[in-house]
Amino acid sequence: MAIAAAAAKNMIGGLGGAFMISREAKAYTKETGFAGWAPYMRGRCGVLGEVDADIVASAVGFFPVEVVREVWEAGRSLPAEEAARRYATVCQDFARRKLAGLAETDADRLAELLEAVAGNADVIGAPLAAGWRAMPLPDDGRARVIQLAHVLRELRGGLHLVAVLSCGLTPLEAILTGGSPLIPAGEGNARYFGWPEPYSPPDDTLRKRRTDAEDLTDTLVTPAFRVLSEAEGEEVLSLLGKAFNVVFG
């Protein structure tokens, strides 16, 4: 199952995250009236509840704490529970539009397999995965696929943060060295996330740690996939490929 977990990561990352930059997400942002990262942070992290910004920052560790506090507080007028519910609707509406070309039988089967993996996951160290796993799932398979992919994307994101810190990297160093399906590389992305300049250029030692962190993330995610048989592991990769091609092809 290690092969399935590693092979699936880019497809799960893409399918589970694309709704955040969709036309549905832009409409949600406009409806909130918030600027910058505030609608995203309230929607994605609303599953944590009305908590202090430090708790949110601990879950989204690749953002500077100061940025998280500013945007989390800026969105306080939208209750966390409502923000999470509305963000789930964004996810589901995106799925119904973008996966319309995926056969209903394929969507239902992929949702079944992803739900098994998500349900088998140990979410210690991945609080956003735990929160999103607790959200109600929609009835239709296409919407379930994307919401479950989002749960598994959050699982990898939380465990990736654990791996990054375990390998002796700071979140900023992880962004600057890049190489992850979740965290693109480079100064441009660090700037986009709000990290203050100047940035120290990464050296070979940091790049090696970054590679080690990605490998460790694969190791930490793998147990969730052990609920699948070898045949089901191949099936989930095939169906993920179909869904990915429909959305991004």
N, C-alpha and C positions, 0 to 999 in steps of 0.2 A: 504493500500500500504506500510505501515511501515514494515509489515512482509515480503513482497516481496523484498523490498530494503535491509533489513538485511539478508534475506536468499540468496540473489543473490551475496553478496559482495565477498565471497571467490571464486565463480566461475568467476565472472567478473575480479577480481584481477588476477586470474591465467590465464585466456584466454587473457586478455589485456596486460599482462606483459611477457608472455613466449617467445615471439618473440625476446626480448632483449638479451636472452642468447641462441639463436638458432644457427644452422649452417649458416643460412642466415646472422645473425648479425655478426658472426665471419668472414664471407667472406667480409662483408662491412668494418669491422674493419681493416682487412688486406689491403683492397683497399685504405683506407685512409692513411695508414702508420703511424697513430697516436698510442700512447701508453696509457695505463691506462684508465682513465675515459673519455679522450678527445673525442673519437668517439661517445660514448654514450651520453655525454652531448651536443655535437653539434647536434646530430641527434634528440634526444628527445626534446631539447630546441630550436632548430633552428626555430620553429614556432613563437618564440618571436621576431625574426629578429636580426639584428646586433646591439645588445644592450650592455651596460656595464655589466660586470660580476655581479655587485651587483643586477641588475634586475633579472638575472638568479638565483642567490642565494636566492632571495626573493620568487621565484617560487618553488625551490627544497630545501626547508628549512631544510630537514633532513641531508643535507651535510654541512660541515663546509664552511664558506664563503671563507676562504683561499684556500681550495681545489677547490671550484668552479672557483675562479678567475684563478688559475694556469691552470686548464684543459681547461677552456673556451678560454683563450688566446692562449694556445698551439694549439688549433684547428682552429685558425683564417684563415688559408690558405684555408679552406673549407668554402665557403660562407654559411651563416645560411640557406638561402632559399634552396640551393642545398642539404645541409645536411638533412633538414627536408624531402625533396622530396625523397631522397635516403632511409631514415629511414622508410618512408611510404611504399616504395617498399619492404623493408625487411619484414615489417609487412604483406604485402599482399602476398608475395611469401611464407612466413611461413604458412599463413592461407591456401593457396591452397594445400600445401603439407600435413599439419597435419589434415586438415578437409576434406580430400578427401573421407573419410569414412562416412561423414555426408550427408544424402540425400539432394539433391538440393532443394527440396520443403521445408525441415526443415530449411536449411540455409537461403533461401530467406525469410521465415516467421520470423525467429529469427532476421535477419537483419532489417526487417520492424519494429518489436517491439522495438529493441534497438535504431533505428534511431528516433522513436517517443520519447523515454525517453531522449535521448541526445538532441533532439531539444527542449524539454520542460524544460531542466535544466537551472537554474539560475547560470551562471558561475562567478558571483561576488565572489572573493576570490579564484578562480581556473583558473588562467591565462593560464596554459598549456591545460586545458580542452577546453578553448575558442579557443586557437590556433589550436588544433588538430581538433576541430569541424569544423573549417573553411577550413581544408584541403579537397581537392576533394576526393570523395569516388569512389572506383572502381565499375565496372559494375556487377561483379559476387558476388553472395550472400555470399560465403564462405569468401572471402577477406573482404567484408563489415562487416561481423560479428566480425572479430578480430579487425579491425580498429575502429569500434564503441565500442567494449569492451575496447579498449585502451582509447578512449575518456572518457568513464564512469569511468575507473580506474583513469584517471587524475582528473576527477571531485571529486572522493572520496579522492584522495591524497591531493588536494588543500584544501578541506573542513576539512580533517583530521588535517592538519597543523593549520587551524583556531581553531579547537576544542582543540587541544593540548595546544596551547597558552592560550586559554580562560580558560582552567582548571588549569592553573598555572604551567604547565610543560615546560621545555625547550625541544627542539628537541632531544638533547642527552639523557635527562631523559626518553623521550618517547621510544627511541631505547632500553635503558637499561632495562626498565620495560616491553617492548614488548606487545604481545597479540593482534596484528593487522594483518589482511590479507595482508597489504601492507608493514609493518615494522616488520620484525622478531626481536625476543628478543635477548638481551645479549651483552656481551663485544665483542664477535667475530664480530658481525655485526657493532658495533660502530667502531671497528678497521678497518673493511672492508671499511666503509664510509670515513675513514680518520680522525676520531676524536682523538685528542692527549690524551694519557694516562698521569696519572692514572685516573681511574673512581671511583667515589663514589658509593658504593653499594646502591641500592634503598631500601627505607624503606616502611612500610605499607602505610604511607601517600601518597607517590608517586605512589604506586601500585593502591590505591583507585582513585587517580586523573587520572591514566591511563585508568582504567575501565570507569570512567566518560567521558573521552575524546572519547573513542570508542562508547559509547552510544550516545553522542552528535553528533558524525559523522553520525551515523545511522539517527538521527533526521534531520540533515542538508541535507542528500542525499534524504530522502523520498519524498520531493515535486516533484522531477523530475519524479518519478514513478506514480504520480497521474494522468498522462495522460492516463494510462491504466485502463481498467475496471477490476473488480475482476477476471473475467474469463481470461482476457489477462494477468493479473499478474500471475495466475497459469500456463498459457501457456508459458510465458517467462521463468519461473523457470524450467518447464519441458524441454524446448528446450535448455536452458543453460546447464542443466544436461546432455543431449545427447551430446552436443558439448564438454563439459568438459571431458566426458568419452572417446570420440573419441581421443581427444588430449592427455589426461593423463592416460587413462585406459590401 
